Amino acid sequence: MVISGKDIASQLQADLRQQVDNLAAKCGRAPGLIIIQVGDDLASSIYVRNKLRAAENCHIRARHILLPADISEQELCARIAEFNSNDQVDGILVQLPLPEHIGEQQVIRTIRPDKDADGFHPDSCVIACTSKAILQLLASTGVELNGKHVVMVGQTDVVGCPMAKLLADRQCSVATAHIDTPDLPAVCRKADILLVAADKPKLITGDCIRPGAIVIDAGCHHLPDGTLCGDVDFEACKDIASFITPVPGGVGPMIIAMLMQNTIECYRSRMTE
């Protein structure tokens, strides 16, 4: 069965919009979100546009700050500090990736933990959006996670490390792999749940899937013909897996919905202090 992250996200955004309307009536204002983009990379611009559209749909006050690609790390952190001290701002995110001359971790750590809408700060008050999105997609299957064997292909800070802990907390056994793992298909076939964030188009083929496994594809690639694909060869795997996310329309829309949810959580925690 195909897991439609797009449909789940649409329903979630409707619920979040109602929450925001109720909170705004009670607290006097809607949540405020700042989206900082450095440079005008096409893919980043598309992601930012989608986030702004979702914020509007959820009645969240979102502001897009576009900064030049040659801005210094010090100047960027100074802009973040301004929003840290602004009481009308509840959530801050910096669109990644950043230019090579800027240290991502330093920038992320500059964001106040209670305003970190992406959930990347080590002391963030929310769960990282991608991890949260994957958990929601897994929950939508109705499959009990306890005791399941999870294989994670890709060891990124954004997906791999946070998800390993979250799944271990849910009594899963978690194994990690990467594109150079010897006999990767055999490793993947051991998985009850296969999570893929390897940043390689269609890396996972049908021979990597155990019949009946759940497959979550967190990859996204723009192909020369203008189409999108994930790290999983969807057509080759969809009839083998019991549940599988497509690209587009799978993890991506859910990450944006989780960003909206995190912004509201930051707002709630600040307004009820």
C-alpha positions in Angstrom: 0.0 0.0 0.0 1.2 3.5 -0.9 1.4 5.8 2.1 0.2 9.2 1.0 2.1 11.7 3.0 0.4 14.4 1.0 -3.1 13.3 2.2 -2.0 12.9 5.8 -0.3 16.3 5.8 -3.4 17.9 4.3 -5.6 16.6 7.1 -3.0 17.5 9.7 -2.8 21.1 8.4 -6.5 21.4 8.7 -6.3 20.4 12.3 -3.4 22.7 13.0 -5.3 25.6 11.4 -8.1 25.1 13.9 -5.6 25.0 16.7 -4.0 28.3 15.6 -7.4 30.0 15.3 -8.3 28.9 18.8 -4.9 29.9 20.2 -5.0 33.3 18.4 -8.4 34.1 19.9 -7.2 33.2 23.4 -3.7 34.8 23.3 -4.2 37.7 21.0 -2.0 36.7 18.1 -1.1 33.8 15.9 2.3 32.0 16.0 5.1 33.8 14.2 7.6 31.9 12.1 10.8 33.3 10.5 12.3 31.4 7.5 15.8 32.5 6.7 17.3 31.7 3.3 20.9 32.4 2.3 21.3 32.7 -1.5 18.8 31.9 -4.2 19.4 28.2 -4.8 16.5 26.9 -6.9 15.8 23.8 -4.7 15.9 25.8 -1.5 13.6 28.4 -3.0 11.1 25.7 -3.9 11.2 24.3 -0.3 10.8 27.8 1.2 7.8 28.5 -1.1 6.1 25.3 0.0 6.8 26.2 3.7 5.3 29.6 3.3 2.3 28.2 1.6 1.8 25.7 4.4 2.1 28.5 7.0 -0.5 30.5 5.2 -2.8 27.5 5.1 -2.3 27.0 8.9 -2.9 30.7 9.6 0.7 31.0 10.9 2.3 34.4 10.4 5.4 33.5 8.4 8.1 35.9 7.1 10.7 35.0 4.5 14.2 36.6 5.0 16.3 36.3 1.9 20.0 37.1 2.5 22.8 37.3 0.0 24.9 34.2 -0.6 28.1 36.0 0.4 26.8 37.1 3.8 29.3 36.2 6.5 28.6 33.7 9.3 28.9 36.5 11.8 26.3 38.6 10.0 23.9 35.7 9.7 24.2 34.9 13.4 23.6 38.5 14.2 20.3 38.5 12.2 19.3 35.3 14.0 20.0 37.0 17.3 17.6 39.8 16.4 14.8 37.3 15.9 15.8 35.5 19.1 15.0 38.6 21.1 11.8 39.5 19.2 8.8 38.5 21.3 6.6 38.3 18.2 8.7 35.5 16.8 8.0 32.0 18.1 9.8 29.8 15.5 13.0 30.3 13.5 14.5 28.1 10.8 17.4 28.5 8.5 17.0 26.8 5.2 19.8 24.3 4.6 22.2 23.8 3.0 24.2 26.9 3.6 27.1 28.2 1.5 30.4 26.4 2.2 31.9 29.4 4.1 29.2 29.3 6.8 29.3 26.6 9.5 25.9 25.0 9.7 26.3 23.8 13.3 27.3 27.2 14.6 24.3 28.8 12.9 21.9 26.1 14.3 23.3 26.6 17.8 22.7 30.3 17.5 19.0 29.8 17.3 17.3 29.8 20.7 16.3 26.2 21.6 12.8 27.3 22.5 12.5 28.9 19.0 14.1 26.1 17.0 11.2 25.1 14.7 13.3 22.7 12.7 14.4 20.8 15.9 18.1 20.7 14.9 19.5 22.5 18.1 20.9 19.9 20.5 18.7 21.4 23.3 15.6 22.0 21.1 12.2 21.9 22.7 10.8 20.0 19.7 11.6 16.8 17.8 13.3 17.3 14.4 10.8 17.6 11.6 12.1 14.8 9.5 12.2 12.3 12.4 8.7 13.4 13.5 7.4 13.0 9.9 8.7 9.5 9.6 7.2 8.5 13.0 3.8 9.9 11.8 4.0 7.9 8.6 4.9 4.7 10.4 2.0 5.3 12.8 -0.3 5.7 9.8 0.3 2.0 8.9 -1.1 0.8 12.2 1.9 -1.6 12.6 3.2 -2.0 16.1 6.9 -0.9 16.2 7.8 -2.8 19.3 10.2 -5.6 18.4 10.6 -4.6 14.7 14.0 -4.7 13.1 14.8 -1.4 11.4 17.6 -0.9 8.8 18.5 2.7 8.2 20.4 3.4 4.9 22.2 6.7 5.3 23.9 8.1 8.5 23.0 11.8 8.3 22.7 14.0 11.3 19.3 15.1 10.1 17.7 11.6 9.7 20.0 8.8 10.8 21.2 9.7 14.3 17.9 11.2 15.6 15.8 8.3 14.2 18.0 5.6 15.6 17.4 6.9 19.2 13.6 7.5 18.6 13.1 4.0 17.3 15.3 2.4 20.0 13.1 4.2 22.5 10.1 2.4 20.9 11.8 -1.0 21.4 13.0 -1.5 17.9 16.3 -3.0 17.0 18.2 -0.6 14.7 21.0 -1.3 12.3 22.6 1.3 10.1 24.1 1.0 6.6 25.3 3.2 3.8 25.9 3.1 0.1 29.3 1.4 0.5 28.0 -1.3 2.9 29.1 -4.7 1.6 26.2 -6.7 0.1 23.8 -3.9 0.8 20.7 -5.7 -0.6 21.2 -8.6 1.9 21.5 -6.2 4.8 18.3 -4.4 3.6 16.4 -7.6 3.2 16.6 -8.3 6.9 14.5 -5.2 7.7 10.9 -5.2 8.8 11.2 -1.4 8.4 13.6 0.1 5.8 14.4 3.8 6.2 16.4 5.3 3.4 18.2 8.7 3.4 21.3 7.9 1.4 21.2 10.8 -1.1 21.5 8.5 -4.2 18.7 8.3 -6.7 17.0 4.8 -6.9 19.7 3.2 -4.8 17.2 0.7 -3.3 15.9 -1.8 -5.9 13.5 -4.7 -5.6 16.2 -7.1 -4.5 16.7 -5.0 -1.4 13.2 -5.4 -0.1 12.0 -8.2 2.2 8.4 -9.1 1.1 6.0 -7.3 3.4 8.5 -4.8 4.7 7.6 -1.1 5.3 9.7 1.2 3.2 10.1 4.9 4.0 12.0 6.9 1.4 13.4 10.2 2.7 15.4 11.0 -0.5 14.4 13.6 -3.1 16.2 14.2 -6.4 15.5 16.4 -9.4 16.2 14.4 -12.5 17.3 15.9 -15.9 13.8 15.4 -17.4 12.3 17.6 -14.6 10.7 14.8 -12.6 11.5 13.9 -9.0 12.6 10.5 -7.6 13.7 9.2 -4.2 16.5 7.0 -3.0 14.1 4.0 -3.6 13.2 2.7 -7.0 9.5 3.0 -6.3 8.2 1.1 -9.3 10.5 -1.8 -8.6 9.6 -2.0 -4.9 6.0 -1.0 -4.5 4.5 -4.5 -5.1 7.0 -6.1 -2.7 6.6 -3.8 0.3 3.5 -3.9 2.4 3.7 -0.1 2.8 5.8 2.4 0.9 6.1 6.1 0.6 6.3 7.7 -2.9 8.5 10.6 -4.1 7.0 13.1 -4.4 4.1 13.0 -2.0 5.5 11.0 0.8 8.0 12.2 3.4 8.3 15.7 2.0 4.8 17.1 2.7 4.9 15.6 6.2 8.2 17.3 7.0 6.5 20.7 6.2 3.4 19.7 8.3 5.7 18.9 11.2 7.4 22.3 10.8 4.0 23.9 11.3 3.3 21.7 14.3 6.7 22.5 15.8 6.1 26.2 15.4 2.8 25.9 17.2 4.5 23.9 20.0 7.2 26.6 20.3 4.5 29.2 20.5 2.5 27.3 23.1 5.6 26.9 25.4 6.5 30.5 25.1 2.9 31.9 25.6 2.3 29.7 28.7 5.6 30.4 30.5 
